Amino acid sequence: MTMTEAQLPPRARVAVAAGRLTGAVSRAAGRGSGAVVGGRVALRLDPELLRRLTAGRACVLISATNGKTTTTRLVAEALRAKGPVASNALGANMPAGITAAMAQDRTAKFAVIEVDEKYLPGVAEQTAPAAIALLNLSRDQLDRAAETRMLAQRWRDGLAGTAATVIANADDPLVVWAAGRVERVVWVAVGQSWKDDAWSCPQCGGVLHLDHADWRCGSCDMRRPTPQWSLDGEELVAPDGTRVGLGGLRLPGRANRANAVSAAAVAAVFGVEAPTAIGRMEHVTAVAGRYDTVSYRGRTLRLLLAKNPAGWLETFDLVAPPDTAPKGPVLLSVNALSADGTDTSWLWDVDYTRLVGHHVLVIGQRRLDLAVRLQVAGVEFEVFDTAEAAVDAAPAGEIEVIANYTAFQQLRQKVGS
């Protein structure tokens, strides 16, 4: 049973109240949602507050480099078939933001929590989750995030012996290795478009042999596990062989079909059958502004987030599928603020040749870095100082807008998403 706020210890009640007040002041000052700063204040007053706020709930943790915000939203929607859900739906995924989200709803039976990759073991220890979803690991924020194998090692050590059921991507060798000390694993095969972080075995350093969806190490016993759940084109395949069509999903692209399969596997841990789970997910049209279609300066824009090479690869499947015409305008925006990571060398890992033939417009704090990369890739582009100028100069057609984290948030504010 969850505790109401009145049942919390006095120190915890004071911490919750102080966090809410701090958050309200932050919002009134126009400094954002206030969730993170409010959570920091609350945890400073009661370091055990997250543990107290999740006690008695059925907790789900979802972590990955890409797709965790969307998958969190899909899991939360599926589990609402069983009861109320508390979630950090806007993506504040470090302990302070998670604590603030859990303080907002003290009665929900379920807690579906997105967790930053670096904080997963600590949050798992605090929340005693019933299920943990491990979606993928790839390079991200190179100046401040740990190297991918270090993160995999952190997951492997931190989740060893967990009582949770772990839902893990069988197609990502780093995820498979990270889940190697877990007793209960449900393997999901959803594909792995980005493979440049998985050429060598995380267990022994040997060469990984990739054969379409399958993979194995040439030097040790590491290999792709047999999945119970899988994505087959536009269908989910459940452990009992049941197939559920994903054509009704309103979130676009292969990556979101993969997210839906992983979310259905999580929901099944709690007794939600796949058709029911997918049916509920079909109501989700956007996630924290991602995939929103908006009108701005008389033009139609679709907003897409891409924070790292793997994310850009998935996004190109939406805006620049191979061998299709016509090729419409694409607006790109890249910043390098603290929340993005200040090292933009990752731009050279992205295959921008996929944009050849599109009318590309470039804005953002690091627009010149991006311009150099596009020039080397043979992509024709124009650079603009503002979003207004870029939109006004775009040729006819819906404008696909791709931006990294802070650039995406700035654009959302500007266009009113």
Secondary structure, 3 states (H helix, E strand, C coil): CCCCHHHCCHHHHHHHHHHHHHHHHHHHCCCCCCHHHHHHHHHHHCCCHHHHHHCCCEEEEEECCCCHHHHHHHHHHHHCCCCCEEECCCCCCCHHHHHHHHHHCCCCCEEEEECCHHHHHHHHHHHCCCEEEECCCCCCCCCCCCCHHHHHHHHHHHHCCCCCEEEEECCCHHHHHHCCCCCCEEEEECCCCCCCCCCECCCCCCEEEEECCEEEECCCCCECCCCCEEEECCEEECCCCCEEECCCCCCCCHHHHHHHHHHHHHHHHCCCCHHHHHHHHCCCCCECCECCEEEECCEEEEEEECCCHHHHHHHHHHHCCCCCCCCCCEEEECCCCCCCCCCCHHHHHCCHHHHCCCCEEEECCCHHHHHHHHHHHCCCEEECCCHHHHHHHCCCCCEEEEECHHHHHHHHHHHCC
